[in-house]
Amino acid sequence: MKPSVPKGTRDFLPAEVIKRNFIFKTIRETFVKYGYQPIETPVMENLSTLTGKYGEEGDRLLFKVLNNGDFLSKANEKALAEKDSNGVLASISKRGLRYDLTVPFARFVVMHQNDIAFPFKRYAIQPVWRADRPQKGRYQEFYQCDVDVVGSESLMYEAELVQIYDEVFAKLNLKSVIKINNRKVLYGMAEAAGVADKFVEMTTAIDKLDKVGIEGVRKEMRERDIDDAAISKIEKMLEITGLAELKAAFTETETGRKGIAELEEFHAYFDTKQPTNKVVFDITLARGLNYYTGCIFEVAADKEAYPDLVMGSIGGGGRYDDLTGIFGMKGVSGVGVSFGAARIFDVMEEMNLFPAETGETLQILLIALDDEAHKYAFRQLNALRAAGINADLYPEAAKMKKMMKYANARNVPFTAIIGSEEMKTGKLAFKNMETGEQEKLGTGEIMERLKGYRKSNL
């Protein structure tokens, strides 16, 4: 049998896992700095929890899990005979793999409302699954790094979350553009165009603007029964770049004006600190998920900094006023953003943005020249590890070329060579693998030398 992995999934080699952990570590430390607490939710959720929360396209992309045991014995026979996939599925599958971390979080809040203090600030770094068509930057299994706060309507949190985006991408040295819009602004567009009853259809079409262009958006809106006069008005509004101009277009829509007011309040908080990355208002930003109700965000790598890069968004999120309401807990507003770790990893690999030392796990590799020296080296190894140093010993006395090749393959920054002379003097041949410089140092001196040296991101 030829070994393989399911489409849309991938293996990660040690160096890749270390780089990915560097991303996770940077994100996690920033979340904690801003006062967020960790939680975890199960890989599987009940399908009743997941369905109807992501729009029709999202529901199609849910991975369903078959019921345990002889699931076909309880299948809907009529649906089976008629080859009705949805009818059969409802009778043989009650669970699904989580599509994102936000809906499970809303379920978590309702179930644990008596165990947490509001406003509740949480983060989660876990994998999610989507039955999407695999392509560059799009996988069926990938990690999301989410940060949310529920129990407050304060737009301070929108500003804080954009600050988190800005700080994380600055630390990763990944130049980005953070786009901001408001779902109420989008609803105001629909009202101003006279198609408020087609709001979902309009936003679903606009959300595909980057992929299909304005002609594609126009075609999709027509297919969704939005007339040409309304389409023309929508297209003109999509060209607006500032809130002042938008106010003039929203004289007859109260919802649209409220969206503008929320964006202005966001800026009253956010503009107190100069961002490192670009933060821009983008009226074309739609975010297709149905549960967003206020400010929405999306992050992309900066095209001016990386003109040859082809990659979709690397983060997104927004305000959801009543997501917990579907689970019976009304009137609890929340807001959150997500980092797309898989795409961030791909961008940093392609643009060579990882620090040179990120691939290191070992600080030193000991190399023994004969069997007696090997046992001596093992005692030194124990001492180094006891001192908190990441150390290893080549498992046998072998040819020097072979042992050094292994050291290079492990990307180890230092080696210590031990033979009969080193055992007599207690001074090991300490070698800098980058410069080739070699000196005689005792184990204690090596400990001091390595104590301040960078350690693994694991």
Buried (B, 14 or more C-beta within 10 A) or exposed (E): EEEEEEEBBBEEEEBBBBBBBBBBEBBBEBBEEBEBEEBEBEBBBEBEBBBBBBBEEBBEBBBBBEBEEEEEEEBBEEBBEEEEEEBBBBBBBBBBBBBBBBBBBBBBBBEEBEEBEEBBBBBBBBBBBBBBEEEEBBBBBBBBBBBBBBBBBBBBBBBBBBBBBBBBBBBBEBBBBBBBBBBBBBBBBBBBBEBBEBBBBBBBBBBBBEEEEBEEBBBBBEEBEBEEEBBEBBBEBBEBEEBEEBBEBBEEBEBBBBBBBBBEBBBEBBEEEEBEBBBEBBBBBBBBBBBBBBBBBBBBBBEEBBEEBEBBBBBBBBBBBBBBBBBEBEEBBBBBBBBBBBBBBBBBEBBEBBEEBBBBBBBBBBBBBEEBBBEBBEEBBEBBEEBEBBBBBBEEBEEEEEBBEBBEEBBBBBBBBBBEEBBEEEBBBBBEBEEEEEEEBBBEBBBEBBEEBEBBBE
